[in-house]
Amino acid sequence: MDDQLPNCCDVSKIHRVKTEFPEMAVLNLMSGLFSSLSDTTRLTIVLALSKNEMCVHELAVTVDSTTSAVSHQLRKLKDKSIVDSRREGQVKFYKLTDERIRQMLDLVLDFELTAKVS
């Protein structure tokens, strides 16, 4: 295939970049994370949880949804290890599993705001 590439292509660059890709299993995990955040409701829930730990009722009011719909989305986020919960009596409080998720959201927001200004 390398001999069919146009002159503008640097084969050594292509090989170097490809060797730096993560393994397919890691790419699949990354894709799952981004897919989970591609739903507006889930993304809004994650943004809310990046600010504070919240129960499902607080989240429902915050994201203008029903507790049933939010619970459904929380299960999906929990399955992807994006959120976790703790129980206090009969109430579950949800939080992000990792501070890096909040940092990633901050980077994306900063990028989007900067791109709009440019």
Secondary structure, 3 states (H helix, E strand, C coil): CHHHCCCCCCHHHHHHHHHCCCCHHHHHHHHHHHHHCCCHHHHHHHHHHHHCCEEHHHHHHHCCCCHHHHHHHHHHHHHCCCEEEEEECCEEEEEECCHHHHHHHHHHHHHHHHHHHC
